[in-house]
Amino acid sequence: MRVVTDLRALERRPRAVAIGTFDGVHAGHRAVIARAMQAASELDLTSSVLTFDRHPLAVVAPDHVPQLLTTQAEKTRLIAELGPEELVVLSFDEKLAALEPEEFCEEVLVGALDVRFVVIGENFSFGAGGRGDAATLAACGERHGFEAAAVTLVTDEGHAISSTRIRRLLREGVLEEVRQVLGRPPTATGRVVHGVRRGRTLGFPTANIDVEAGLIFPGRGVYAARVLVDGRWYRAAVNIGHNPTFRAADASLAHVSIEAFLLGFVGDIYDHAIRVDFLHKLRDERRFDEVDALVAQMHSDIGATAALRDPAFAEVGL
């Protein structure tokens, strides 16, 4: 899959394009991309996905920008797995935000992308003030000679699949439902950084993961996960929280850490890239009055992770 970040670098060729923010690349997003790829195959067009380098609200309403489900790199990886020929990533800046819907159609879709078929989700809006919708796009297509299609919202047990719903479920730790609507486990990626090394002194050396600011991950608690590092998968017991046993009761809760104990791992992975796929919540985070009680609980968490039967482990050979 080609990744293009400058419209001026695009080759002039007829395209079928899926447009969206695609945060999380959930089942609804995949339906939009699949429809564009189907049209590309049927009409002999280049299959292309058009997205943005940040959430549009980061520019038009910064106080309301949501926490993101995926980094740009992770979003690119997930879209590439779907198989389109091309990903176009537009810089969403004030200039782009100010384009009227008709200007967006003329300058971006027709002028730069040479679209012949455009697909959006039925609730997608575009152009200044979000004034463009599916009807606007269809009317633009009639004027400029391309077909527009709006994919209805994908539902799961009667509930619409949306990034907002997934964020709520993540905060609540309902990972089984998150996996169902995402079509995959929720993921956090980052680099392993030095911590206070308290886990090592307790006999449980953990990888402290520095994740990108602005991302959302499951709420505070202990989770069973699978972890990818240096091309190899491991089972892991992962704590998300603020280490209440070792912090004063009135300490700030603003700092949340992600610490992973990798079962069967031996070595040094400081500054290595790491990916954590969260599978099941084992328990809430809690404060222990005695360190021995914490150690006993950590043994229990690791044992539960080792014994857990989950197809997600089998998928990666664990």
N, C-alpha and C positions, 0 to 999 in steps of 0.2 A: 504494500500500500504506500503510495506516494503521500507525503505530508507537505502541504504548501502553506506558507504563512504570509505570502505577498501576492495579491491579486495580479500584479504586473508580471509575475513569473508564470502565470497559467498559460498553457498552450491553448490555442483556439480549437475547441472540439465540442461537439454537441454532447450534452450531459443530462443524466437523470440525477437529481439532487435531493437528498434528505436534509432538511434544515431543523436545527434545534440546539438548545443548550446542552442537552444530553448528560446532565450531571447524574452519575450513577450508572448510566447505560442500562437501565432496568428493562423489564419486558415490554413496556409501552414504547420506549425508545427503540428497542430492537425491531418492533413491528413497523415503525416508521422507516427505519433504514432498510429493512427487508423489502418493503413495498417499492422503494426507489431502486433497489438492486434488481427486483423482478422486472420493473419497467425498463431498466437498462438492458437486460437480457432480451426482452421481447422486442425492443425497438432498436437494438444495436447501438446503444449509447454508452458513454463512459459512466460508470457508477461512482457517484461522489457524495460525500457527507460534508455539510457546511456547519461549522460550529464556531464558538468564540473562545478567546483566551482567558476570559473571566466571566463570572456571572453578570449579566447585564445590569442587575440592581446595584452592583458595585460602583457603577457610574451614575445611573439615573436616580438611585435612592440608597445611598451608602448605609444609612441607619437601618435599612430593612434587608440587607443582603443576608441570605441564609448561610449556615455552615454547609460546606460542600461534602458530598459523598465520596468524591474522587479527586485526586490531583489531576492536572492536565496530562501528565505522563501516563497515569493509570487509565484515564479516559481514552487516550490514544491507543493504548494496548488493547482495551476491551473492544473498541471499534474495529481495530485491525483484525481481531479474531473473527469478526462477522464477515470479512472478506470483500469490502468495497475496494475499488481500484485507487481511490483518492480520498484524502481528508484535507479539507481547506479550513484553516483556523484563522478567523478574522480577529484583529485587534479591536476589541469593543471599547472605543474611546468616545469622547464628546462629539466628534465629527460624525461617527457612524450613528450614534444615538440620535442626532439631530436630523437624519435623513427622513423625509416623509416616505410613507409606504410606496408611493409611486416612484420616488427617486431610488429607493432600495431595489425595486424591481428593475428599473432601467439601468442603473449603474452597476449593481452587483450581479443580479441574476442574468439579465440579458447581455449587458455590455461585457462583463468579465467572464461569466461562466457559460454563456451561450446555452442556457437551459432549454430543454425541450419537454421536460417532465419534472415537476416539483412536488415533493411530499412533505407535509407537516402534520403534527398532531392537531386534533380538532380544537384544542385550547391554546395553541401557539399564537402569539401576537408579535408583530414586528413594526418597525418604523417609529418615528417620533411619537412619544406618548403611548406607544403600544396600540396605535390606531388601526394598524393593519391586521386583518384576521383572514380566515379561510375564504370568505366571500370576496374580500379585497384582492387576495391572491388570484382567485379564479377570474375576476374581472381583468386584472392585469394580464393574465395569460391570454385572454381573448384578444386583447389589444396587441400583444407582442408575439403571439403565435406559439405559446407553450401550454401544456396541460397541467392543471393543478389538482392534487388529491389531498384530502384531509382524512387521516386515519382516526377512527373513533377510539376513545380511551379504552385501553385494555383493563379488564376487571379480574378480580380474584375473589371468588365467593361473594360476588355482588358488590365488592368494594373496588373503587378505581385505584389502579396502581399509579402512584405519583411519588416524586422525590420527597414531598412534604410528609406523606404518610410513612415513608421509609425512615425519615429522620426521627419521627415520633417513636416508631417501634424500636429504633436503635437506642434512644434515650431510655426507653423502658426495659431494654435488655431482652426483648422478645425475638431472639435471633432465629428461631425456627421459622417464624412468619416472615422475617426479613429475607431469609434465604429463599423462601417460596416466591415472594414477589420480585426479588432481584433476579432469581434464576441462578444464583451463586452465593457463596458466603460473603458477608461484608468484609472489607479489607482495610488495613492500615499499612502504609508503607513509610519507611524513613531510614535513618542511619542509626547504628548502635553507638551510643555515646557513653562517656564515663559518668557513673553515678556516685553515690556515697559508699558503694560496695558493702552495704549492710547485708545483702543477701549472701554474699560470699562468707561473711563471718558466721552466718546462721547455717551454713552448709548448703545453701541453694543459690549458687551464682546465677544472676539473671542478666539478660540483655536489656539495657535501658534504651528505649527507642525514641528518637527525636522525630516527631511527625510535623508535617507542614502546618503552619498556622492557618486557621480558618476552616479546618476539616472537622467533621463530626465522626465520632466513633462510639461504641456502646457506652452506656452509663457506668458509673463506678461499680466495681465488683470483680469477681474472679471468673475467668472463662477458660474453657477448653478450646484449643485452637490448633491449626496446622501452620507451620512457619517455614518459609522458603528463604534460605541463605546460601549464597555461593552455589546455586543450582541444585541444592539438596533439601528435601523436606524433612521436618521433624514434628513430632507431637510437642505441644507446649501448654503449660499452665500459665495463664497471663493475668496479671493484676492491673486493673485500671483504677487509679485512685490517688490518694494523697498520704498513704502510709500512716493511718491514724494511731497505730500503736506507738509510733515514735514521734508524734507531733503533739504539741500542747492542744488541749481541748478547744481553746479559742483561736488556734492558728488559722490563717487564711486558707480557704478551700479553693482559691483561684488556680493554684498550680496543680495540674493533674498529670500524673506520670503513667507511662505504659512500660511494664516490666514483664519479660517473658522468660520462663525457665524452660529450656529446651531439653526434652528427655533424650538421653543417649548422646548428647553433644559434649565433645571435649575439644577445647581450643580457644583461640583468641579471635573475636570477630569485631573488635572495636573499629569504628569507622566503615564497617561493611554495610551495604544496602541490605535491608531485611523487609520481608512482607509477611504480615500476619493475617490469616483468614480466621475470623472468629466463628466458632461453630455452636457452642452451647454455653449458657451461663451456669456456673457451678454454684455460686452463692453471692450474696451481697457482701460488700466490704464491711468489716467490723473492727472494732477496737478490742484488743486483748490486754487484760491486766498483767499477764505474765508472759514473758518471752517464750517460755517452754510451751505454753498453750498455743502460741502462734506457730511455733515449729511443728507441733503435732498436727495443727490444721493444714499447714503447708504439705506435710506428708500425705494427708488425706486428699488434698486437692490434686496432687501429682498422681496418687494412686487412682483416683477417679478418672483422670485424663488418660492414664495408661490403659485402663480397663474399658474405656468408652468404645462402643461399637457404632461406627458412623460411616456411611458410604463415602463421605468426603475424604476420610483417611485412606480408604482402599483405592480411591481414584489416583492417589499419588504414591501408592506403594507402601503405605504405613499400616 
